[in-house]
Amino acid sequence: MSVLAVRDAEQEKEPRFWNEWAQKTLAKALSLQTLNKNKAQNLILFLGDGMGVATVTAARILKGQLKGQSGEEGQLEMDKFPFVALSKTYNTNAQVADSAGTATAYLCGVKANEGTVGVSAAAVRAQCNTTQGNEVTSILKWAKDAGKSVGIVTTTRVNHATPSAAYAHCVERDWYSDNEMPADALRGGCKDIALQLFENIPDINVIMGGGRKYMYPKNTSDVEYPGQTKHSGTRRDNRNLVQEWVDRMGDKKAHYVWNKKDLLSLNPSKVEYLLGLFEPADLTYDLERNTDTDPSLSEMVEVAIKILRNNPNGFYLLVEEPQGRWRVLNLTLTLGTETQGRQRVLTLTLTLGTEPQGRWRVLTLTLTLGTEPQGRWWVLNLTLTLGTETQGRRRVLTLTLTLGTEPQGHWQVLNLTLSLGTEPQGHWRVLNLTLTLGTETQGRWWVLNLTLTLGTEPQGRGRIDHGHHEGKAKQALHEAVEMDRAIGRADLMTSTLDTLTVVTADHSHVFGFGGYTYRGNSIFGLSPLMSDVDQKPFTAIVYGNGPGYKIVNGVRENVSTTDYRKNVAMETQFITLVCEDNNYLAQAAVPLSAETHGGEDVAVFSKGPMAHLLHGVHEQNYIPHAMAYAACIGQNRAHCQSSGGGATLSPALSAVVGLVAATRLLC
């Protein structure tokens, strides 16, 4: 309860507090008896890759705790949606689904096999000759055919499984470019997903995400990371798809951008087509995003809506949340015995690596902190430049240590500021630590061991999804919170009178949290219980399987001695740092190199015209059918012609909608 405001804590003791809250909720529920049967001018689908119900709950708590609240009582933007349903996520050939087969379901309206996008279950994964005749179209194409503007915003590569089902027909989700395709598939006439992005629906109005390298000829140097071969172009057909897009668009008010500055400098009212590719592969985690050069999901969504709403016929927008660069820093600090005048010896070992081509940087320093003048202070300012790599990319480490006064108990205070950067385009990694090293005993030694992991690039997945696969719950949940911000941004720019907004997930993960934690307990903290089997503590967040499974000396790891919150091991005691590790691997029950998806149903939140159609428990492929019905696109359009169906906005109501949206945006 320590994080919960005192006023709220006192209020919660009174039955009146809970009764009044329930009555207000009841009044809102009663207002829903008048259903919104307007025609949906606009459709927005927010897809949280891997965002199961447990992730939603944990993200809600995290959102509140980031504001200094207890968290449990808070609300996500999606929590405010009036209608909630459950979606059954299985693929036609899999009880526990993957992101490709599910994307075909919630975008194309048919269930499909795992690993395939935009094709029916008659198509067999990786068998090119089963593609033709089994293609299925998506709600994005239905909207485009109806005269609406359409857009895709993702924090993954734009040819990742989720967005690709909106435009591609491919029996293998990993055929990002022709470089990843086998020779027989190329001979069979199958096309890679990047190529299909530009050819199948050539006039998609907004495309934003990552995946630059799949658009350029093989070995073409990347504009942002010149000389880094892993970011170079991959295409073997020698085509420059970006330049082809620019040439084809000509004078159609089209723009290509690859950084935040260029994106935000656009005047959306004068843009009809936008191609934004902000990374060679997937975008970085939001926790590690360079806020100067990389747009956030919220920023991309805002620009997308401003462009798409230029079309008086309305729009369809697909939004998916997000790979990051890992930097590994190992620090070993030894604050040694006091000899010859109370000197302190600090030994520092840094290992920065490995770089894409295996470049390691190792630096060993021995520092002597001098005598205690006038109050026993020691100040050390240290600037280290860790060598020049092949293309001149420097790593600069700035270290400031203050070893403070020793008041009545001989405490030592160490303040550490590390700035790891800069890369060519200013990608900084900043870590701030405050360590308190306890009383001097048994020879006055202190040993501090830290392992810091800053950022990598695994295979393309949504960022919530990727965080879970890697067992990094903190990364996954922060991605979910950023997605919630984007939902809030879209809410301010649209109206429920004419915009149907749906938030859902493709599948869940074997992620959960429990252990009878107290109110306000950090979502990343320990359970207050000890195991009654091995008498060891455990984290509240656990995975059913994954890389967080650890056995030490034949028994389960004792997490109180690890870095789940950057624990500092000392000879006489353990002190927990007030700093939680972004990349801590949460405990897992079964050892796997990557955690798996979960098979339970996922939530579907909806608001706006015809949102009530998404209720109860449905097959996942029902979602685009309900959305299309609301917008009078696709195969269900007969009701739109009926005078009593409420499917058409009157001119007066249309004016009100425009006024409401404009007013909310200006506020």
Residue, then its C-alpha position, 0 to 999 in steps of 0.5 A: m500500500s506504500v505507493l497508494a495515495v493516503r487519501d485513496a487508501e482511507q477512502e477504500k475503507e468506506p463502503r460508500f466509496w465502492n458503492e458510489w463508484a459502482q453506481k457511476t459505472l452502472a449509469k454508464a452501462l445503462s447509457l449503452q442501451t441506446l446502441n450506436k448504429n451509425k455507419a462507420q466512416n473510419l475504421i481503426l484496428f490496434l493489434g497488440d502482438g502477443m497481448g494476452v489478458a494477463t499482459v493487459t492487466a499487468a500493463r494497467i498496473l505498470k501504467g499506474q505505477l509509472k504515475g506514482q500510483s498503486g496501479e491496480e485501480g487504474q485504467l488503460e485507454m482500452d479499458k474505457f471501451p464499452f464493448v469487450a469480447l473474446s477471440k478464439t485464436y487457434n490456426t487451422n493446423a495449430q492449437v496454439a497459433d502463430s502471428a501469420g495465421t492469426a493475421t490472416a484471420y483478423l484481417c482477411g476473415v478466414k482461418a489459415n495455417e500457421g506461417t502463411v499470410g493472405v492465403s486460405a488453409a488449402a495453401v501449405r506452408a513453404q510450398c510455393n505451388t499451393t499459393q495460386g488459387n488460394e489467395v484471400t483479400s483483406i479488409l484493407k483492400w475492401a476499404k481501398d476498393a470502396g474509395k477509402s484511404v488506407g494505412i499501416v503503422t507498425t513498430t516491426r518491419v512493414n513486411h512482418a507477419t501481421p502487416s503483410a496479411a493486409y496486402a500479401h499472399c504468401v505461403e511463408r511468412d519469412w520470405y521478407s525479400d527474395n534473399e530469403m526465398p529458396a530457388d524453387a519458390l523463385r522459379g515457381g513464380c512466388k513473390d517475396i513479401a516486400l515486393q508484394l507490398f508495392e505491387n499487390i495494392p500499389d496505392i496504400n496511402v500510409i506505410m510506416g515501420g521498419g524493414r528498409k534493408y528488404m527494399y534495396p539491392k544486396n549490399t547497398s549501404d544503409v542510409e542510417y548505418p553506412g558500412q554496417t553490413k548487417h543493415s545493408g540491402t538484401r535484394r538479389d533481384n537488384r531492385n530498389l523498391v523505395q526508388e521505384w515507389v518514389d518514381r511511380m508516385g511522381d507528383k501525387k503529393a507523395h513523400y518518403v522519410w526515414n527519420k523522425k525529423d523528416l516525418l514531423s516536418l511534413n504538413p499532413s494536410k498536403v500529403e496523400y501518400l507516405l512511405g516511412l521506413f525508420e530502421p533496416a529491420d524492426l524498430t527498437y524497444d520504446l524503452e531504448r528508442n532514440t527520441d531524437t531520431d526515431p518516432s514513437l508509435s503515438e507520433m506515427v499514429e498521429v501523422a497517419i490519421k492526419i493524412l488519412r482523414n483528408n479523404p472525405n470517404g474515410f479511412y482504414l488504419l491498421v496499427e501494430e506495436p514492435q528489435g533493438r540493438w544490444r550492447v553488453l557492458n560487464l562491470t567489476l568494481t572492487l573497492g579494496t582494503e585501506t592501506q597507507g593512508r586510507q586509499r581506495v583502489l578501484t579496478l574497472t573491467l569493461t567488455l563492450g561487444t559483440e558488434p555485428q562483425g564481432r568487434w570487442r572492446v576491452l578496457t581495464l583500469t586501476l584507479t587510486l582514490g587519494t587521501e581523505p581531505q577535509g571531510r573524507w570526500w573522494v571525487l573521481n571524474l573519468t572520461l573513456t573513449l573506447g576505440t575507433e571501430t572500422q567505420g569510425r563509430r566511437r563508444v564514449l563512456t563518461l563516469t562520475l564517482t562520488l565517494g561521500t562522507e562517512p557519517q556514524g556508520h562508515w557509509q560509502v555513496l557511489n553515484l555512477t552515470l554512464s553514457l554509452g554512445t554516440e553512434p553515427q545518428g546519435h543513438w545514445r544509451v544512458l544508464n543512471l545508477t545510485l549505489t549505497l555500499g554498506t558499513e565497513t566490516q572484515g577488512r573494509w572490502w566491498v565487491l560490486n558485480l554488475t551486468l548491464t545489457l543494453g539493447t539486440e536484433p532477434q527475429g521480427r516480431g511485435r514488440i510486446d510479443h518479442g519482449h515475452h519471447e525473450g523473457k523480458a517482461k519489462q520490455a513487453l509491458h512498456e511496449a503495451v503502455e506505449m501502445d495504450r498511449a497511441i490508442g489515447r492519441a487516436d481517441l483525441m483525433t476521432s469521434t465515436l460517432d463515425t469511427l469504429t476502433v477495435v483493440t485486440a491481440d493475435h495470440s497470448h503468451v505463457f505469461g502470468f503474475g501471482g504469488y499473493t503480492y500486496r497492493g502496490n507491489s511493483i509489477f516487476g517485484l518479488s512475491p512476499l511468499m517464500s516457496d514452501v518446497d525449496q524455501k526460496p523467493f520468487t518473482a511475481i511475474v513468471y513464464g511457463n517456459g522460456p530463457g528465464y529458467k535457471i538452475v544453479n548448483g543443481v537447484r533453483e536459482n535464488v533470485s534475491t542474489t540476482d539482478y532482478r532489480k540489480n541486486v548488489a552482493m556484498e560480503t555481509q549483506f544484500i542491498t537492492l538497488v533502486c533500479e530495475d533491469n530492463n532486460y531481466l529474464a523473468q523466471a520460467a518453469v521450463p527451459l527454452s531458448a525462446e518463450t512460446h505463445g499461449g493458446e487461450d482466448v484474447a480480448v477484443f475491445s471496441k467502441g464506435p458505430m456497430a461496436h456492439l457486434l463484437h460481443g461474447v466469444h467469437e472465432q478470430n476471423y469474425i472481426p473483419h466481417a463485423m468491422a466491414y459491416a459497420a463501414c458498409i464495405g466488403q460483402n455486407r452492404a445491403h443494409c446500408q441502403s435501407s432507410g431505417g437501418g441507421a447506416t448513413l450519417s445525416p448531413a447535420l450529424s456529419a457536421v457535428v462529427g467534424l466539429v467534435a473531432a476538431t475541438r478535441l484535437l485543439c484542446 
